[in-house]
Amino acid sequence: MAEPRDTAKYQFRDERGRIVRSGITKRDLEVRERELQRETGIAGTTSQVGRRTTDSAAREWERRQRKGTPPGG
């Protein structure tokens, strides 16, 4: 059975558009945005990066983000 494409990749940006945090979630992005606003104290916004994908592909993307690898790299 194929792995479900139920994981969203996201970027949380501050008011100036700077990326504060990027990550993955299986939850609704609006819910995650409110959590990030509480956690960081920043009235930022969350945007989805690409389409929902498999958990393993999303974790690989997240790992590359932490290492500073450009998207698609």
PQR file of N, CA, C, O and H, with PARSE charges and radii, in Angstrom:
ATOM      1  N   MET A   1       0.835  -1.183   0.000 -0.4000 1.5000
ATOM      2  CA  MET A   1       0.000   0.000   0.000 -0.0000 2.0000
ATOM      3  C   MET A   1       0.880   1.248   0.000  0.5500 1.7000
ATOM      4  O   MET A   1       1.873   1.315   0.725 -0.5500 1.4000
ATOM      5  N   ALA A   2       0.516   2.217  -0.803 -0.4000 1.5000
ATOM      6  CA  ALA A   2       1.293   3.452  -0.921 -0.0000 2.0000
ATOM      7  C   ALA A   2       1.149   4.299   0.341  0.5500 1.7000
ATOM      8  O   ALA A   2       0.103   4.320   0.989 -0.5500 1.4000
ATOM      9  H   ALA A   2      -0.291   2.162  -1.392  0.4000 1.0000
ATOM     10  N   GLU A   3       2.214   4.982   0.658 -0.4000 1.5000
ATOM     11  CA  GLU A   3       2.213   5.884   1.814 -0.0000 2.0000
ATOM     12  C   GLU A   3       1.283   7.072   1.516  0.5500 1.7000
ATOM     13  O   GLU A   3       1.356   7.646   0.429 -0.5500 1.4000
ATOM     14  H   GLU A   3       3.064   4.966   0.132  0.4000 1.0000
ATOM     15  N   PRO A   4       0.409   7.451   2.468 -0.5600 1.5000
ATOM     16  CA  PRO A   4      -0.520   8.557   2.207  0.2800 2.0000
ATOM     17  C   PRO A   4       0.192   9.912   2.115  0.5500 1.7000
ATOM     18  O   PRO A   4       1.205  10.148   2.773 -0.5500 1.4000
ATOM     19  N   ARG A   5      -0.354  10.772   1.301 -0.4000 1.5000
ATOM     20  CA  ARG A   5       0.168  12.142   1.156 -0.0000 2.0000
ATOM     21  C   ARG A   5      -0.660  13.045   2.074  0.5500 1.7000
ATOM     22  O   ARG A   5      -1.549  13.775   1.636 -0.5500 1.4000
ATOM     23  H   ARG A   5      -1.177  10.581   0.766  0.4000 1.0000
ATOM     24  N   ASP A   6      -0.326  12.962   3.376 -0.4000 1.5000
ATOM     25  CA  ASP A   6      -1.115  13.678   4.377 -0.0000 2.0000
ATOM     26  C   ASP A   6      -0.307  14.665   5.206  0.5500 1.7000
ATOM     27  O   ASP A   6      -0.785  15.155   6.229 -0.5500 1.4000
ATOM     28  H   ASP A   6       0.397  12.370   3.732  0.4000 1.0000
ATOM     29  N   THR A   7       0.908  14.958   4.772 -0.4000 1.5000
ATOM     30  CA  THR A   7       1.796  15.823   5.541 -0.0000 2.0000
ATOM     31  C   THR A   7       2.078  17.107   4.777  0.5500 1.7000
ATOM     32  O   THR A   7       2.464  17.078   3.608 -0.5500 1.4000
ATOM     33  H   THR A   7       1.296  14.559   3.940  0.4000 1.0000
ATOM     34  N   ALA A   8       1.879  18.236   5.455 -0.4000 1.5000
ATOM     35  CA  ALA A   8       2.123  19.546   4.848 -0.0000 2.0000
ATOM     36  C   ALA A   8       3.484  20.079   5.301  0.5500 1.7000
ATOM     37  O   ALA A   8       3.869  19.927   6.460 -0.5500 1.4000
ATOM     38  H   ALA A   8       1.565  18.259   6.404  0.4000 1.0000
ATOM     39  N   LYS A   9       4.192  20.696   4.379 -0.4000 1.5000
ATOM     40  CA  LYS A   9       5.421  21.426   4.686 -0.0000 2.0000
ATOM     41  C   LYS A   9       5.011  22.893   4.792  0.5500 1.7000
ATOM     42  O   LYS A   9       4.189  23.365   4.006 -0.5500 1.4000
ATOM     43  H   LYS A   9       3.878  20.819   3.438  0.4000 1.0000
ATOM     44  N   TYR A  10       5.579  23.618   5.759 -0.4000 1.5000
ATOM     45  CA  TYR A  10       5.164  25.006   5.935 -0.0000 2.0000
ATOM     46  C   TYR A  10       6.345  25.907   6.297  0.5500 1.7000
ATOM     47  O   TYR A  10       7.406  25.446   6.717 -0.5500 1.4000
ATOM     48  H   TYR A  10       6.247  23.236   6.397  0.4000 1.0000
ATOM     49  N   GLN A  11       6.119  27.203   6.118 -0.4000 1.5000
ATOM     50  CA  GLN A  11       7.040  28.236   6.585 -0.0000 2.0000
ATOM     51  C   GLN A  11       6.221  29.233   7.392  0.5500 1.7000
ATOM     52  O   GLN A  11       5.144  29.651   6.968 -0.5500 1.4000
ATOM     53  H   GLN A  11       5.257  27.578   5.777  0.4000 1.0000
ATOM     54  N   PHE A  12       6.732  29.607   8.543 -0.4000 1.5000
ATOM     55  CA  PHE A  12       6.112  30.599   9.412 -0.0000 2.0000
ATOM     56  C   PHE A  12       6.940  31.868   9.293  0.5500 1.7000
ATOM     57  O   PHE A  12       8.133  31.868   9.595 -0.5500 1.4000
ATOM     58  H   PHE A  12       7.608  29.267   8.887  0.4000 1.0000
ATOM     59  N   ARG A  13       6.302  32.955   8.850 -0.4000 1.5000
ATOM     60  CA  ARG A  13       7.011  34.217   8.600 -0.0000 2.0000
ATOM     61  C   ARG A  13       6.513  35.315   9.528  0.5500 1.7000
ATOM     62  O   ARG A  13       5.341  35.360   9.900 -0.5500 1.4000
ATOM     63  H   ARG A  13       5.332  32.955   8.605  0.4000 1.0000
ATOM     64  N   ASP A  14       7.444  36.205   9.894 -0.4000 1.5000
ATOM     65  CA  ASP A  14       7.067  37.355  10.713 -0.0000 2.0000
ATOM     66  C   ASP A  14       6.437  38.442   9.849  0.5500 1.7000
ATOM     67  O   ASP A  14       6.239  38.255   8.648 -0.5500 1.4000
ATOM     68  H   ASP A  14       8.396  36.169   9.592  0.4000 1.0000
ATOM     69  N   GLU A  15       6.126  39.568  10.460 -0.4000 1.5000
ATOM     70  CA  GLU A  15       5.445  40.661   9.765 -0.0000 2.0000
ATOM     71  C   GLU A  15       6.259  41.216   8.597  0.5500 1.7000
ATOM     72  O   GLU A  15       5.690  41.770   7.656 -0.5500 1.4000
ATOM     73  H   GLU A  15       6.287  39.721  11.435  0.4000 1.0000
ATOM     74  N   ARG A  16       7.563  41.075   8.647 -0.4000 1.5000
ATOM     75  CA  ARG A  16       8.429  41.572   7.577 -0.0000 2.0000
ATOM     76  C   ARG A  16       8.669  40.533   6.482  0.5500 1.7000
ATOM     77  O   ARG A  16       9.374  40.801   5.509 -0.5500 1.4000
ATOM     78  H   ARG A  16       8.025  40.625   9.411  0.4000 1.0000
ATOM     79  N   GLY A  17       8.089  39.362   6.643 -0.4000 1.5000
ATOM     80  CA  GLY A  17       8.235  38.317   5.639 -0.0000 2.0000
ATOM     81  C   GLY A  17       9.437  37.415   5.844  0.5500 1.7000
ATOM     82  O   GLY A  17       9.730  36.569   4.999 -0.5500 1.4000
ATOM     83  H   GLY A  17       7.516  39.144   7.433  0.4000 1.0000
ATOM     84  N   ARG A  18      10.139  37.589   6.965 -0.4000 1.5000
ATOM     85  CA  ARG A  18      11.298  36.730   7.252 -0.0000 2.0000
ATOM     86  C   ARG A  18      10.832  35.385   7.798  0.5500 1.7000
ATOM     87  O   ARG A  18       9.923  35.324   8.626 -0.5500 1.4000
ATOM     88  H   ARG A  18       9.901  38.276   7.651  0.4000 1.0000
ATOM     89  N   ILE A  19      11.449  34.327   7.337 -0.4000 1.5000
ATOM     90  CA  ILE A  19      11.101  32.990   7.813 -0.0000 2.0000
ATOM     91  C   ILE A  19      11.613  32.836   9.240  0.5500 1.7000
ATOM     92  O   ILE A  19      12.810  32.949   9.506 -0.5500 1.4000
ATOM     93  H   ILE A  19      12.187  34.377   6.664  0.4000 1.0000
ATOM     94  N   VAL A  20      10.688  32.579  10.143 -0.4000 1.5000
ATOM     95  CA  VAL A  20      11.016  32.365  11.547 -0.0000 2.0000
ATOM     96  C   VAL A  20      11.222  30.884  11.805  0.5500 1.7000
ATOM     97  O   VAL A  20      12.127  30.485  12.537 -0.5500 1.4000
ATOM     98  H   VAL A  20       9.716  32.487   9.927  0.4000 1.0000
ATOM     99  N   ARG A  21      10.369  30.077  11.192 -0.4000 1.5000
ATOM    100  CA  ARG A  21      10.436  28.627  11.390 -0.0000 2.0000
ATOM    101  C   ARG A  21       9.862  27.926  10.173  0.5500 1.7000
ATOM    102  O   ARG A  21       8.944  28.435   9.530 -0.5500 1.4000
ATOM    103  H   ARG A  21       9.633  30.401  10.597  0.4000 1.0000
ATOM    104  N   SER A  22      10.395  26.778   9.861 -0.4000 1.5000
ATOM    105  CA  SER A  22       9.809  25.929   8.831 -0.0000 2.0000
ATOM    106  C   SER A  22       9.667  24.541   9.433  0.5500 1.7000
ATOM    107  O   SER A  22      10.414  24.163  10.336 -0.5500 1.4000
ATOM    108  H   SER A  22      11.142  26.365  10.383  0.4000 1.0000
ATOM    109  N   GLY A  23       8.710  23.796   8.928 -0.4000 1.5000
ATOM    110  CA  GLY A  23       8.502  22.475   9.491 -0.0000 2.0000
ATOM    111  C   GLY A  23       7.452  21.705   8.719  0.5500 1.7000
ATOM    112  O   GLY A  23       7.080  22.059   7.600 -0.5500 1.4000
ATOM    113  H   GLY A  23       8.103  24.103   8.195  0.4000 1.0000
ATOM    114  N   ILE A  24       6.983  20.635   9.357 -0.4000 1.5000
ATOM    115  CA  ILE A  24       5.973  19.778   8.754 -0.0000 2.0000
ATOM    116  C   ILE A  24       4.875  19.514   9.782  0.5500 1.7000
ATOM    117  O   ILE A  24       5.108  19.561  10.990 -0.5500 1.4000
ATOM    118  H   ILE A  24       7.285  20.347  10.266  0.4000 1.0000
ATOM    119  N   THR A  25       3.686  19.239   9.280 -0.4000 1.5000
ATOM    120  CA  THR A  25       2.573  18.915  10.164 -0.0000 2.0000
ATOM    121  C   THR A  25       1.524  18.115   9.408  0.5500 1.7000
ATOM    122  O   THR A  25       1.393  18.224   8.189 -0.5500 1.4000
ATOM    123  H   THR A  25       3.497  19.201   8.299  0.4000 1.0000
ATOM    124  N   LYS A  26       0.781  17.311  10.154 -0.4000 1.5000
ATOM    125  CA  LYS A  26      -0.356  16.599   9.582 -0.0000 2.0000
ATOM    126  C   LYS A  26      -1.648  17.320   9.950  0.5500 1.7000
ATOM    127  O   LYS A  26      -2.722  16.983   9.451 -0.5500 1.4000
ATOM    128  H   LYS A  26       0.887  17.222  11.144  0.4000 1.0000
ATOM    129  N   ARG A  27      -1.534  18.313  10.826 -0.4000 1.5000
ATOM    130  CA  ARG A  27      -2.705  19.069  11.265 -0.0000 2.0000
ATOM    131  C   ARG A  27      -3.049  20.173  10.273  0.5500 1.7000
ATOM    132  O   ARG A  27      -2.321  20.423   9.311 -0.5500 1.4000
ATOM    133  H   ARG A  27      -0.662  18.586  11.231  0.4000 1.0000
ATOM    134  N   ASP A  28      -4.163  20.818  10.531 -0.4000 1.5000
ATOM    135  CA  ASP A  28      -4.602  21.972   9.769 -0.0000 2.0000
ATOM    136  C   ASP A  28      -3.579  23.100   9.949  0.5500 1.7000
ATOM    137  O   ASP A  28      -3.119  23.343  11.065 -0.5500 1.4000
ATOM    138  H   ASP A  28      -4.754  20.616  11.312  0.4000 1.0000
ATOM    139  N   LEU A  29      -3.223  23.785   8.868 -0.4000 1.5000
ATOM    140  CA  LEU A  29      -2.199  24.830   8.945 -0.0000 2.0000
ATOM    141  C   LEU A  29      -2.644  26.033   9.775  0.5500 1.7000
ATOM    142  O   LEU A  29      -1.804  26.705  10.374 -0.5500 1.4000
ATOM    143  H   LEU A  29      -3.596  23.588   7.961  0.4000 1.0000
ATOM    144  N   GLU A  30      -3.932  26.317   9.821 -0.4000 1.5000
ATOM    145  CA  GLU A  30      -4.404  27.429  10.660 -0.0000 2.0000
ATOM    146  C   GLU A  30      -4.199  27.114  12.133  0.5500 1.7000
ATOM    147  O   GLU A  30      -3.843  27.996  12.915 -0.5500 1.4000
ATOM    148  H   GLU A  30      -4.615  25.772   9.335  0.4000 1.0000
ATOM    149  N   VAL A  31      -4.421  25.870  12.514 -0.4000 1.5000
ATOM    150  CA  VAL A  31      -4.192  25.442  13.888 -0.0000 2.0000
ATOM    151  C   VAL A  31      -2.700  25.561  14.202  0.5500 1.7000
ATOM    152  O   VAL A  31      -2.323  26.082  15.252 -0.5500 1.4000
ATOM    153  H   VAL A  31      -4.711  25.153  11.879  0.4000 1.0000
ATOM    154  N   ARG A  32      -1.863  25.081  13.297 -0.4000 1.5000
ATOM    155  CA  ARG A  32      -0.410  25.157  13.510 -0.0000 2.0000
ATOM    156  C   ARG A  32       0.054  26.602  13.600  0.5500 1.7000
ATOM    157  O   ARG A  32       0.937  26.921  14.397 -0.5500 1.4000
ATOM    158  H   ARG A  32      -2.170  24.658  12.445  0.4000 1.0000
ATOM    159  N   GLU A  33      -0.530  27.481  12.790 -0.4000 1.5000
ATOM    160  CA  GLU A  33      -0.172  28.901  12.831 -0.0000 2.0000
ATOM    161  C   GLU A  33      -0.458  29.496  14.214  0.5500 1.7000
ATOM    162  O   GLU A  33       0.374  30.221  14.759 -0.5500 1.4000
ATOM    163  H   GLU A  33      -1.247  27.223  12.142  0.4000 1.0000
ATOM    164  N   ARG A  34      -1.608  29.199  14.773 -0.4000 1.5000
ATOM    165  CA  ARG A  34      -1.943  29.711  16.113 -0.0000 2.0000
ATOM    166  C   ARG A  34      -0.977  29.167  17.161  0.5500 1.7000
ATOM    167  O   ARG A  34      -0.575  29.889  18.074 -0.5500 1.4000
ATOM    168  H   ARG A  34      -2.284  28.610  14.331  0.4000 1.0000
ATOM    169  N   GLU A  35      -0.606  27.894  17.030 -0.4000 1.5000
ATOM    170  CA  GLU A  35       0.370  27.322  17.958 -0.0000 2.0000
ATOM    171  C   GLU A  35       1.708  28.055  17.860  0.5500 1.7000
ATOM    172  O   GLU A  35       2.316  28.388  18.878 -0.5500 1.4000
ATOM    173  H   GLU A  35      -0.933  27.308  16.289  0.4000 1.0000
ATOM    174  N   LEU A  36       2.160  28.303  16.637 -0.4000 1.5000
ATOM    175  CA  LEU A  36       3.432  28.991  16.443 -0.0000 2.0000
ATOM    176  C   LEU A  36       3.386  30.423  16.960  0.5500 1.7000
ATOM    177  O   LEU A  36       4.368  30.914  17.515 -0.5500 1.4000
ATOM    178  H   LEU A  36       1.666  28.032  15.811  0.4000 1.0000
ATOM    179  N   GLN A  37       2.261  31.088  16.783 -0.4000 1.5000
ATOM    180  CA  GLN A  37       2.114  32.445  17.306 -0.0000 2.0000
ATOM    181  C   GLN A  37       2.243  32.441  18.827  0.5500 1.7000
ATOM    182  O   GLN A  37       2.907  33.306  19.397 -0.5500 1.4000
ATOM    183  H   GLN A  37       1.462  30.689  16.332  0.4000 1.0000
ATOM    184  N   ARG A  38       1.611  31.474  19.481 -0.4000 1.5000
ATOM    185  CA  ARG A  38       1.720  31.363  20.947 -0.0000 2.0000
ATOM    186  C   ARG A  38       3.145  31.016  21.361  0.5500 1.7000
ATOM    187  O   ARG A  38       3.686  31.619  22.287 -0.5500 1.4000
ATOM    188  H   ARG A  38       1.072  30.771  19.018  0.4000 1.0000
ATOM    189  N   GLU A  39       3.758  30.044  20.679 -0.4000 1.5000
ATOM    190  CA  GLU A  39       5.099  29.580  21.035 -0.0000 2.0000
ATOM    191  C   GLU A  39       6.159  30.664  20.874  0.5500 1.7000
ATOM    192  O   GLU A  39       7.059  30.789  21.704 -0.5500 1.4000
ATOM    193  H   GLU A  39       3.318  29.554  19.926  0.4000 1.0000
ATOM    194  N   THR A  40       6.050  31.442  19.806 -0.4000 1.5000
ATOM    195  CA  THR A  40       7.089  32.424  19.487 -0.0000 2.0000
ATOM    196  C   THR A  40       6.777  33.837  19.965  0.5500 1.7000
ATOM    197  O   THR A  40       7.681  34.659  20.113 -0.5500 1.4000
ATOM    198  H   THR A  40       5.319  31.340  19.131  0.4000 1.0000
ATOM    199  N   GLY A  41       5.488  34.123  20.209 -0.4000 1.5000
ATOM    200  CA  GLY A  41       5.099  35.479  20.565 -0.0000 2.0000
ATOM    201  C   GLY A  41       5.102  36.420  19.365  0.5500 1.7000
ATOM    202  O   GLY A  41       5.088  37.641  19.524 -0.5500 1.4000
ATOM    203  H   GLY A  41       4.753  33.456  20.089  0.4000 1.0000
ATOM    204  N   ILE A  42       5.121  35.846  18.162 -0.4000 1.5000
ATOM    205  CA  ILE A  42       5.160  36.615  16.915 -0.0000 2.0000
ATOM    206  C   ILE A  42       3.812  36.477  16.214  0.5500 1.7000
ATOM    207  O   ILE A  42       3.278  35.375  16.086 -0.5500 1.4000
ATOM    208  H   ILE A  42       5.132  34.854  18.033  0.4000 1.0000
ATOM    209  N   ALA A  43       3.267  37.604  15.762 -0.4000 1.5000
ATOM    210  CA  ALA A  43       1.995  37.583  15.036 -0.0000 2.0000
ATOM    211  C   ALA A  43       2.260  37.288  13.568  0.5500 1.7000
ATOM    212  O   ALA A  43       1.904  38.081  12.697 -0.5500 1.4000
ATOM    213  H   ALA A  43       3.701  38.499  15.866  0.4000 1.0000
ATOM    214  N   GLY A  44       2.881  36.157  13.295 -0.4000 1.5000
ATOM    215  CA  GLY A  44       3.258  35.803  11.933 -0.0000 2.0000
ATOM    216  C   GLY A  44       2.182  35.023  11.214  0.5500 1.7000
ATOM    217  O   GLY A  44       1.106  34.759  11.750 -0.5500 1.4000
ATOM    218  H   GLY A  44       3.171  35.512  14.003  0.4000 1.0000
ATOM    219  N   THR A  45       2.503  34.661   9.981 -0.4000 1.5000
ATOM    220  CA  THR A  45       1.591  33.873   9.154 -0.0000 2.0000
ATOM    221  C   THR A  45       2.292  32.619   8.652  0.5500 1.7000
ATOM    222  O   THR A  45       3.512  32.590   8.490 -0.5500 1.4000
ATOM    223  H   THR A  45       3.378  34.875   9.546  0.4000 1.0000
ATOM    224  N   THR A  46       1.503  31.597   8.412 -0.4000 1.5000
ATOM    225  CA  THR A  46       2.009  30.313   7.939 -0.0000 2.0000
ATOM    226  C   THR A  46       1.555  30.093   6.507  0.5500 1.7000
ATOM    227  O   THR A  46       0.396  30.334   6.169 -0.5500 1.4000
ATOM    228  H   THR A  46       0.512  31.620   8.544  0.4000 1.0000
ATOM    229  N   SER A  47       2.472  29.634   5.671 -0.4000 1.5000
ATOM    230  CA  SER A  47       2.104  29.296   4.298 -0.0000 2.0000
ATOM    231  C   SER A  47       2.601  27.896   3.981  0.5500 1.7000
ATOM    232  O   SER A  47       3.672  27.481   4.423 -0.5500 1.4000
ATOM    233  H   SER A  47       3.414  29.438   5.946  0.4000 1.0000
ATOM    234  N   GLN A  48       1.802  27.184   3.208 -0.4000 1.5000
ATOM    235  CA  GLN A  48       2.168  25.831   2.802 -0.0000 2.0000
ATOM    236  C   GLN A  48       3.204  25.905   1.700  0.5500 1.7000
ATOM    237  O   GLN A  48       3.126  26.754   0.811 -0.5500 1.4000
ATOM    238  H   GLN A  48       0.932  27.521   2.849  0.4000 1.0000
ATOM    239  N   VAL A  49       4.175  25.010   1.766 -0.4000 1.5000
ATOM    240  CA  VAL A  49       5.218  24.913   0.741 -0.0000 2.0000
ATOM    241  C   VAL A  49       4.896  23.692  -0.113  0.5500 1.7000
ATOM    242  O   VAL A  49       4.964  22.561   0.370 -0.5500 1.4000
ATOM    243  H   VAL A  49       4.239  24.321   2.488  0.4000 1.0000
ATOM    244  N   GLY A  50       4.552  23.909  -1.360 -0.4000 1.5000
ATOM    245  CA  GLY A  50       4.206  22.801  -2.244 -0.0000 2.0000
ATOM    246  C   GLY A  50       2.905  22.139  -1.836  0.5500 1.7000
ATOM    247  O   GLY A  50       2.082  22.728  -1.135 -0.5500 1.4000
ATOM    248  H   GLY A  50       4.497  24.827  -1.752  0.4000 1.0000
ATOM    249  N   ARG A  51       2.736  20.917  -2.282 -0.4000 1.5000
ATOM    250  CA  ARG A  51       1.528  20.147  -1.984 -0.0000 2.0000
ATOM    251  C   ARG A  51       1.773  19.251  -0.782  0.5500 1.7000
ATOM    252  O   ARG A  51       2.915  19.034  -0.377 -0.5500 1.4000
ATOM    253  H   ARG A  51       3.405  20.439  -2.851  0.4000 1.0000
ATOM    254  N   ARG A  52       0.690  18.735  -0.218 -0.4000 1.5000
ATOM    255  CA  ARG A  52       0.847  17.729   0.841 -0.0000 2.0000
ATOM    256  C   ARG A  52       1.594  16.546   0.246  0.5500 1.7000
ATOM    257  O   ARG A  52       1.433  16.212  -0.927 -0.5500 1.4000
ATOM    258  H   ARG A  52      -0.237  18.912  -0.548  0.4000 1.0000
ATOM    259  N   THR A  53       2.409  15.926   1.078 -0.4000 1.5000
ATOM    260  CA  THR A  53       3.277  14.865   0.596 -0.0000 2.0000
ATOM    261  C   THR A  53       3.310  13.727   1.608  0.5500 1.7000
ATOM    262  O   THR A  53       2.602  13.765   2.614 -0.5500 1.4000
ATOM    263  H   THR A  53       2.539  16.198   2.031  0.4000 1.0000
ATOM    264  N   THR A  54       4.115  12.738   1.349 -0.4000 1.5000
ATOM    265  CA  THR A  54       4.250  11.617   2.278 -0.0000 2.0000
ATOM    266  C   THR A  54       5.061  12.064   3.487  0.5500 1.7000
ATOM    267  O   THR A  54       5.848  13.007   3.412 -0.5500 1.4000
ATOM    268  H   THR A  54       4.690  12.707   0.532  0.4000 1.0000
ATOM    269  N   ASP A  55       4.857  11.373   4.596 -0.4000 1.5000
ATOM    270  CA  ASP A  55       5.590  11.699   5.815 -0.0000 2.0000
ATOM    271  C   ASP A  55       7.099  11.583   5.596  0.5500 1.7000
ATOM    272  O   ASP A  55       7.853  12.449   6.039 -0.5500 1.4000
ATOM    273  H   ASP A  55       4.218  10.606   4.657  0.4000 1.0000
ATOM    274  N   SER A  56       7.540  10.538   4.928 -0.4000 1.5000
ATOM    275  CA  SER A  56       8.986  10.346   4.737 -0.0000 2.0000
ATOM    276  C   SER A  56       9.582  11.441   3.855  0.5500 1.7000
ATOM    277  O   SER A  56      10.680  11.924   4.133 -0.5500 1.4000
ATOM    278  H   SER A  56       6.927   9.834   4.569  0.4000 1.0000
ATOM    279  N   ALA A  57       8.877  11.838   2.799 -0.4000 1.5000
ATOM    280  CA  ALA A  57       9.376  12.916   1.936 -0.0000 2.0000
ATOM    281  C   ALA A  57       9.395  14.247   2.690  0.5500 1.7000
ATOM    282  O   ALA A  57      10.323  15.040   2.529 -0.5500 1.4000
ATOM    283  H   ALA A  57       7.985  11.446   2.573  0.4000 1.0000
ATOM    284  N   ALA A  58       8.372  14.489   3.513 -0.4000 1.5000
ATOM    285  CA  ALA A  58       8.311  15.725   4.293 -0.0000 2.0000
ATOM    286  C   ALA A  58       9.439  15.772   5.317  0.5500 1.7000
ATOM    287  O   ALA A  58      10.036  16.827   5.530 -0.5500 1.4000
ATOM    288  H   ALA A  58       7.618  13.844   3.643  0.4000 1.0000
ATOM    289  N   ARG A  59       9.736  14.642   5.953 -0.4000 1.5000
ATOM    290  CA  ARG A  59      10.836  14.605   6.936 -0.0000 2.0000
ATOM    291  C   ARG A  59      12.186  14.865   6.261  0.5500 1.7000
ATOM    292  O   ARG A  59      13.050  15.520   6.843 -0.5500 1.4000
ATOM    293  H   ARG A  59       9.251  13.785   5.780  0.4000 1.0000
ATOM    294  N   GLU A  60      12.370  14.366   5.054 -0.4000 1.5000
ATOM    295  CA  GLU A  60      13.604  14.623   4.309 -0.0000 2.0000
ATOM    296  C   GLU A  60      13.709  16.108   3.972  0.5500 1.7000
ATOM    297  O   GLU A  60      14.788  16.689   4.090 -0.5500 1.4000
ATOM    298  H   GLU A  60      11.668  13.834   4.581  0.4000 1.0000
ATOM    299  N   TRP A  61      12.606  16.731   3.554 -0.4000 1.5000
ATOM    300  CA  TRP A  61      12.585  18.173   3.274 -0.0000 2.0000
ATOM    301  C   TRP A  61      12.948  18.951   4.535  0.5500 1.7000
ATOM    302  O   TRP A  61      13.747  19.887   4.487 -0.5500 1.4000
ATOM    303  H   TRP A  61      11.729  16.260   3.458  0.4000 1.0000
ATOM    304  N   GLU A  62      12.353  18.556   5.667 -0.4000 1.5000
ATOM    305  CA  GLU A  62      12.619  19.241   6.933 -0.0000 2.0000
ATOM    306  C   GLU A  62      14.096  19.104   7.324  0.5500 1.7000
ATOM    307  O   GLU A  62      14.711  20.059   7.799 -0.5500 1.4000
ATOM    308  H   GLU A  62      11.704  17.797   5.706  0.4000 1.0000
ATOM    309  N   ARG A  63      14.652  17.919   7.122 -0.4000 1.5000
ATOM    310  CA  ARG A  63      16.074  17.699   7.429 -0.0000 2.0000
ATOM    311  C   ARG A  63      16.944  18.620   6.585  0.5500 1.7000
ATOM    312  O   ARG A  63      17.892  19.211   7.102 -0.5500 1.4000
ATOM    313  H   ARG A  63      14.153  17.142   6.736  0.4000 1.0000
ATOM    314  N   ARG A  64      16.638  18.754   5.289 -0.4000 1.5000
ATOM    315  CA  ARG A  64      17.402  19.641   4.405 -0.0000 2.0000
ATOM    316  C   ARG A  64      17.255  21.097   4.817  0.5500 1.7000
ATOM    317  O   ARG A  64      18.214  21.862   4.725 -0.5500 1.4000
ATOM    318  H   ARG A  64      15.868  18.274   4.869  0.4000 1.0000
ATOM    319  N   GLN A  65      16.066  21.493   5.271 -0.4000 1.5000
ATOM    320  CA  GLN A  65      15.834  22.856   5.737 -0.0000 2.0000
ATOM    321  C   GLN A  65      16.744  23.178   6.909  0.5500 1.7000
ATOM    322  O   GLN A  65      17.317  24.266   6.978 -0.5500 1.4000
ATOM    323  H   GLN A  65      15.287  20.871   5.346  0.4000 1.0000
ATOM    324  N   ARG A  66      16.875  22.248   7.813 -0.4000 1.5000
ATOM    325  CA  ARG A  66      17.707  22.460   9.000 -0.0000 2.0000
ATOM    326  C   ARG A  66      19.189  22.561   8.647  0.5500 1.7000
ATOM    327  O   ARG A  66      19.958  23.222   9.345 -0.5500 1.4000
ATOM    328  H   ARG A  66      16.410  21.365   7.757  0.4000 1.0000
ATOM    329  N   LYS A  67      19.578  21.903   7.561 -0.4000 1.5000
ATOM    330  CA  LYS A  67      20.974  21.973   7.112 -0.0000 2.0000
ATOM    331  C   LYS A  67      21.222  23.166   6.219  0.5500 1.7000
ATOM    332  O   LYS A  67      22.370  23.465   5.890 -0.5500 1.4000
ATOM    333  H   LYS A  67      18.953  21.367   6.994  0.4000 1.0000
ATOM    334  N   GLY A  68      20.146  23.867   5.815 -0.4000 1.5000
ATOM    335  CA  GLY A  68      20.306  25.034   4.955 -0.0000 2.0000
ATOM    336  C   GLY A  68      20.407  24.724   3.472  0.5500 1.7000
ATOM    337  O   GLY A  68      20.869  25.557   2.693 -0.5500 1.4000
ATOM    338  H   GLY A  68      19.213  23.624   6.083  0.4000 1.0000
ATOM    339  N   THR A  69      19.980  23.535   3.076 -0.4000 1.5000
ATOM    340  CA  THR A  69      19.995  23.171   1.662 -0.0000 2.0000
ATOM    341  C   THR A  69      18.880  23.886   0.942  0.5500 1.7000
ATOM    342  O   THR A  69      17.743  23.850   1.414 -0.5500 1.4000
ATOM    343  H   THR A  69      19.605  22.858   3.709  0.4000 1.0000
ATOM    344  N   PRO A  70      19.143  24.534  -0.173 -0.5600 1.5000
ATOM    345  CA  PRO A  70      18.079  25.216  -0.897  0.2800 2.0000
ATOM    346  C   PRO A  70      16.984  24.256  -1.332  0.5500 1.7000
ATOM    347  O   PRO A  70      17.262  23.087  -1.596 -0.5500 1.4000
ATOM    348  N   PRO A  71      15.732  24.730  -1.413 -0.5600 1.5000
ATOM    349  CA  PRO A  71      14.642  23.861  -1.859  0.2800 2.0000
ATOM    350  C   PRO A  71      14.973  23.234  -3.205  0.5500 1.7000
ATOM    351  O   PRO A  71      15.490  23.889  -4.109 -0.5500 1.4000
ATOM    352  N   GLY A  72      14.664  21.958  -3.312 -0.4000 1.5000
ATOM    353  CA  GLY A  72      14.934  21.243  -4.558 -0.0000 2.0000
ATOM    354  C   GLY A  72      16.378  20.786  -4.651  0.5500 1.7000
ATOM    355  O   GLY A  72      16.740  20.068  -5.583 -0.5500 1.4000
ATOM    356  H   GLY A  72      14.243  21.426  -2.577  0.4000 1.0000
ATOM    357  N   GLY A  73      17.204  21.189  -3.706 -0.4000 1.5000
ATOM    358  CA  GLY A  73      18.625  20.844  -3.747 -0.0000 2.0000
ATOM    359  C   GLY A  73      18.969  19.558  -3.102  0.5500 1.7000
ATOM    360  O   GLY A  73      20.138  19.172  -3.080 -0.5500 1.4000
ATOM    361  H   GLY A  73      16.910  21.773  -2.949  0.4000 1.0000
TER
END
